[in-house]
Amino acid sequence: MRAMTEAQLEALRKLLGPEKVSQNESELKVHARDEGGQIESPPDCVVYAESRDDVVKVLQFCNDEGIPVVPWGAGTSLEANPVALYGGVCLDLSRMNAIKALRPEDFQVTVEPGVVHYELNKKLSKHGLFFPPDPGAPATIGGIVANNAAGIQAVKYGSVKHYVLQLEVVLANGEVLRCGSRAMRSSSGYDLVHLFVGSEGTLGVFTEITLKLVGLPPEVSAAVASFPALEGATRAVVELVQAGLSPAALELMDPITVRDINAFKGLTLPEAPTLFLEFRGNGPEVAEDVRLARSICEGNGCTRFESVVGREARDRLWEARHHAYYASAAANPGKRAIITDVAVPISKFPEMVEFARGKLEEFGLGGPILGHAGDGNFHVGIFYGDEQERAKAQAVNEAIVLKALELGGTATGEHGVGVGKIKFMPREHGASYGWMRRIKELFDPNGILNPGKVFPLEADRAP
Ligand SMILES: Cc1cc2nc3c(=O)[nH]c(=O)nc-3n(C[C@H](O)[C@H](O)[C@H](O)COP(=O)(O)OP(=O)(O)OC[C@H]3O[C@@H](n4cnc5c(N)ncnc54)[C@H](O)[C@@H]3O)c2cc1C
């Protein structure tokens, strides 16, 4: 569907300068799908914003003309979050990538939305600081905040919402709103900052973000624990958390994931249910945590517990973990995948993982099970090749989400609603979903901001 006329495109070029408005086929193609790749839908044009003023101009124009605007960070989402379902403008914010103010004395940084998180962390490390949320993909801070992303360190440090202090947001009508403060705590009024965090580009476009930072730990120690059965690994996770250990990462991988990583990265990890653990702190504290973790793992049948000492070895391990998605994609050439993202209370984690494994088996589908176990959050990569397999993959996904909701969990722990999780929203939120829709209508009465995400199109009243 084409949403924009030639006259509108010409007006936009005049407003911003032709170099910022692209209809180049390859750029439209790059912006037509995210990393999840479930849906492909090109925008009518890509606008490369270089300043807040550009964003204001785009939104004022599109709001007046009823043109969809879909913010884009790096496109690493997995639920079609930044895909322009109804054409219009893909508003690419990657050129707005300045660090505006670094205040090490306050453990704070103010950035434009296009800053890539690991590049930020490279700069912060010179000051002994870091920004913990790490989605493992080269994501932008704007996209990370808009998806309320989390990643492997969230078990110790929390997800993005714990780190956003202040936001500058351009609303659908072009108004610039600043919310929050630089105080480390505040009970002043409604918390609009956290309304925008996780709003997936449906309520406004972030143009400046102030983040809280954390000091780099003096000691880091990682370990790899292998188990004869998945159940032993998931029970160990529950005990590790319940023992009050605070690992900086506690990741589960099933044998398929380990096999894929081995093949992709040339490693020789035992192809068994595996936990990757990481502890941070001072030397004796870390050694004691590793000792206790080992004893809990062994109590649950762990057959191999290998300490990984030193930052370099640790980095290699986590690099392998970060490549798990690409490793599994490489092991399933020509196939696409639905990536589940449920999270459940920690005591329900073993039951949830076992349920997911059983469903894959029942439907005769293969797929890796891996995830941020310490938070009760995990992913199943349900690969499919043809329509028949796709229908089965959808049935498995649905069964997994419904089970998670039944266990008191959520449809999405960190990837956001995008398109794929919309159908579960009424069940997960009940009447609250209706209030969310009212908020959407208040901020975006013409429904131009990322239509068809979080809410279905009809409810969105998109153009
Ligand atoms: C290999 C791989 C591993 C991953 N692992 C994790 C993981 O462990 N944890 C995790 O949480 N996620 C993970 N992800 C998902 C993804 O990286 C995150 O959701 C990330 O936050 C997306 O950031 P992005 O910059 O790519 O944003 P995009 O995908 O471009 O956009 C994300 C959403 O934010 C909106 N948006 C972008 N910029 C702005 C802005 N400035 N203002 C308002 N809205 C905006 C978009 O419209 C869209 O709705 C993974 C992805 C991949 C490919």
PDBQT file of the ligand as one rigid body, heavy atoms in Angstrom, charges set to zero:
ROOT
HETATM    1  C1  LIG A 501      20.814 -11.259  17.621  1.00  0.00    +0.000 C 
HETATM    2  C2  LIG A 501      19.849 -10.465  18.413  1.00  0.00    +0.000 A 
HETATM    3  C3  LIG A 501      19.834 -10.604  19.791  1.00  0.00    +0.000 A 
HETATM    4  C4  LIG A 501      18.948  -9.848  20.551  1.00  0.00    +0.000 A 
HETATM    5  N1  LIG A 501      18.971 -10.018  21.894  1.00  0.00    +0.000 NA
HETATM    6  C5  LIG A 501      18.174  -9.234  22.649  1.00  0.00    +0.000 A 
HETATM    7  C6  LIG A 501      18.246  -9.341  24.060  1.00  0.00    +0.000 A 
HETATM    8  O1  LIG A 501      18.977 -10.154  24.601  1.00  0.00    +0.000 OA
HETATM    9  N2  LIG A 501      17.464  -8.525  24.787  1.00  0.00    +0.000 N 
HETATM   10  C7  LIG A 501      16.625  -7.603  24.209  1.00  0.00    +0.000 A 
HETATM   11  O2  LIG A 501      15.962  -6.873  24.931  1.00  0.00    +0.000 OA
HETATM   12  N3  LIG A 501      16.524  -7.509  22.866  1.00  0.00    +0.000 NA
HETATM   13  C8  LIG A 501      17.272  -8.280  22.079  1.00  0.00    +0.000 A 
HETATM   14  N4  LIG A 501      17.198  -8.176  20.723  1.00  0.00    +0.000 N 
HETATM   15  C9  LIG A 501      16.206  -7.269  20.108  1.00  0.00    +0.000 C 
HETATM   16  C10 LIG A 501      16.686  -5.843  19.756  1.00  0.00    +0.000 C 
HETATM   17  O3  LIG A 501      18.072  -5.765  19.625  1.00  0.00    +0.000 OA
HETATM   18  C11 LIG A 501      16.210  -4.836  20.780  1.00  0.00    +0.000 C 
HETATM   19  O4  LIG A 501      14.805  -4.825  20.845  1.00  0.00    +0.000 OA
HETATM   20  C12 LIG A 501      16.690  -3.402  20.519  1.00  0.00    +0.000 C 
HETATM   21  O5  LIG A 501      16.243  -2.628  21.591  1.00  0.00    +0.000 OA
HETATM   22  C13 LIG A 501      16.219  -2.763  19.232  1.00  0.00    +0.000 C 
HETATM   23  O6  LIG A 501      16.959  -1.549  19.033  1.00  0.00    +0.000 OA
HETATM   24  P1  LIG A 501      17.121  -0.882  17.596  1.00  0.00    +0.000 P 
HETATM   25  O7  LIG A 501      17.983   0.306  17.742  1.00  0.00    +0.000 OA
HETATM   26  O8  LIG A 501      17.532  -1.870  16.600  1.00  0.00    +0.000 OA
HETATM   27  O9  LIG A 501      15.643  -0.381  17.357  1.00  0.00    +0.000 OA
HETATM   28  P2  LIG A 501      14.669  -0.665  16.140  1.00  0.00    +0.000 P 
HETATM   29  O10 LIG A 501      14.515  -2.111  15.938  1.00  0.00    +0.000 OA
HETATM   30  O11 LIG A 501      15.068   0.150  14.986  1.00  0.00    +0.000 OA
HETATM   31  O12 LIG A 501      13.327  -0.056  16.751  1.00  0.00    +0.000 OA
HETATM   32  C14 LIG A 501      12.741  -0.608  17.889  1.00  0.00    +0.000 C 
HETATM   33  C15 LIG A 501      11.454   0.136  18.241  1.00  0.00    +0.000 C 
HETATM   34  O13 LIG A 501      11.793   1.414  18.733  1.00  0.00    +0.000 OA
HETATM   35  C16 LIG A 501      11.188   2.446  17.977  1.00  0.00    +0.000 C 
HETATM   36  N5  LIG A 501      12.164   3.516  17.982  1.00  0.00    +0.000 N 
HETATM   37  C17 LIG A 501      13.437   3.480  17.512  1.00  0.00    +0.000 A 
HETATM   38  N6  LIG A 501      14.040   4.648  17.770  1.00  0.00    +0.000 NA
HETATM   39  C18 LIG A 501      13.146   5.428  18.420  1.00  0.00    +0.000 A 
HETATM   40  C19 LIG A 501      13.173   6.755  18.939  1.00  0.00    +0.000 A 
HETATM   41  N7  LIG A 501      14.253   7.525  18.866  1.00  0.00    +0.000 N 
HETATM   42  N8  LIG A 501      12.049   7.243  19.533  1.00  0.00    +0.000 NA
HETATM   43  C20 LIG A 501      10.931   6.480  19.636  1.00  0.00    +0.000 A 
HETATM   44  N9  LIG A 501      10.863   5.234  19.153  1.00  0.00    +0.000 NA
HETATM   45  C21 LIG A 501      11.952   4.713  18.562  1.00  0.00    +0.000 A 
HETATM   46  C22 LIG A 501      10.870   1.794  16.651  1.00  0.00    +0.000 C 
HETATM   47  O14 LIG A 501       9.769   2.410  15.998  1.00  0.00    +0.000 OA
HETATM   48  C23 LIG A 501      10.539   0.385  17.073  1.00  0.00    +0.000 C 
HETATM   49  O15 LIG A 501       9.208   0.301  17.513  1.00  0.00    +0.000 OA
HETATM   50  C24 LIG A 501      18.059  -8.933  19.919  1.00  0.00    +0.000 A 
HETATM   51  C25 LIG A 501      18.076  -8.801  18.533  1.00  0.00    +0.000 A 
HETATM   52  C26 LIG A 501      18.951  -9.565  17.776  1.00  0.00    +0.000 A 
HETATM   53  C27 LIG A 501      18.949  -9.398  16.293  1.00  0.00    +0.000 C 
ENDROOT
TORSDOF 0
